[in-house]
Amino acid sequence: MNMNLSGKTVECSVCGGNTALEEDYENITSWLCVKCGYTTNSTFVGTSKELISTPKAILDMKHWDSERQIYWIPTVINMPTRGLIFPEKHGKKLMWVYVPMVSILEEDQRNYPIPGSTTEFYKRKLDSDETKRFTEFNDALVAIGAIIKLDELKENISEEKNNG
């Protein structure tokens, strides 16, 4: 596996912050801005299959990066053990929705059969009753447990550069 984590943040074309995490994998560079929640990779040009298969609601929020010549789109994060984060448009404002994953009580699992099976049942589900909305993407990341706070991220990256 040819994976190179650059260990650095770069400028995000959408929000202008130095908060886009950069990663190289098999000759594709990808970025995720932990501040604004937009993501892209070096294949996100107008005709890429990833963009063509992206839901229209997400594509309607895309941003053109004239420096890199690629599109940025709001990210969707699905962590099967922790939950789901997705963007939601409220007028011109973008909100980040977090739906946590919860365990299903053993006595309730029969209410959640795995399709095609009569003997297997889901043990976890998304709990829409516990949905939370955030104005800041990073707050949704903290809620799902996917990242440390933004100021701590900057401190850790600075320490790695000083020690590296």
VENBELNOR-V976871 format. One record per residue. RES is the residue in one small letter. PSI is psi in whole degrees, -180 to 180 (none if undefined). Layout:
BEGIN
res:RES psi:PSI
res:RES psi:PSI
END
This chain:
BEGIN
res:m psi:124
res:n psi:88
res:m psi:128
res:n psi:105
res:l psi:122
res:s psi:-22
res:g psi:25
res:k psi:161
res:t psi:149
res:v psi:170
res:e psi:133
res:c psi:130
res:s psi:-23
res:v psi:-53
res:c psi:-11
res:g psi:-3
res:g psi:155
res:n psi:58
res:t psi:15
res:a psi:117
res:l psi:135
res:e psi:139
res:e psi:138
res:d psi:133
res:y psi:119
res:e psi:53
res:n psi:18
res:i psi:129
res:t psi:134
res:s psi:156
res:w psi:144
res:l psi:120
res:c psi:118
res:v psi:-2
res:k psi:-55
res:c psi:-15
res:g psi:5
res:y psi:151
res:t psi:160
res:t psi:172
res:n psi:170
res:s psi:-5
res:t psi:-2
res:f psi:62
res:v psi:171
res:g psi:-28
res:t psi:10
res:s psi:146
res:k psi:-29
res:e psi:-43
res:l psi:-38
res:i psi:-35
res:s psi:2
res:t psi:136
res:p psi:145
res:k psi:-38
res:a psi:-35
res:i psi:-45
res:l psi:-31
res:d psi:-17
res:m psi:11
res:k psi:158
res:h psi:130
res:w psi:128
res:d psi:100
res:s psi:-26
res:e psi:-47
res:r psi:-13
res:q psi:45
res:i psi:164
res:y psi:146
res:w psi:142
res:i psi:156
res:p psi:140
res:t psi:156
res:v psi:128
res:i psi:124
res:n psi:107
res:m psi:105
res:p psi:-25
res:t psi:-11
res:r psi:-32
res:g psi:-160
res:l psi:138
res:i psi:132
res:f psi:157
res:p psi:153
res:e psi:126
res:k psi:130
res:h psi:93
res:g psi:-122
res:k psi:-3
res:k psi:138
res:l psi:127
res:m psi:155
res:w psi:122
res:v psi:130
res:y psi:123
res:v psi:113
res:p psi:152
res:m psi:133
res:v psi:157
res:s psi:145
res:i psi:129
res:l psi:142
res:e psi:-39
res:e psi:-17
res:d psi:-10
res:q psi:-30
res:r psi:-20
res:n psi:-4
res:y psi:66
res:p psi:145
res:i psi:127
res:p psi:134
res:g psi:0
res:s psi:144
res:t psi:-5
res:t psi:-7
res:e psi:141
res:f psi:150
res:y psi:145
res:k psi:-14
res:r psi:155
res:k psi:160
res:l psi:133
res:d psi:92
res:s psi:-19
res:d psi:-20
res:e psi:16
res:t psi:137
res:k psi:144
res:r psi:139
res:f psi:144
res:t psi:-22
res:e psi:128
res:f psi:-42
res:n psi:-33
res:d psi:-36
res:a psi:-38
res:l psi:-41
res:v psi:-42
res:a psi:-39
res:i psi:-10
res:g psi:24
res:a psi:-15
res:i psi:154
res:i psi:173
res:k psi:150
res:l psi:-45
res:d psi:-33
res:e psi:-35
res:l psi:-46
res:k psi:-40
res:e psi:-44
res:n psi:-41
res:i psi:-41
res:s psi:-43
res:e psi:-43
res:e psi:-40
res:k psi:-41
res:n psi:-32
res:n psi:-14
res:g psi:none
END
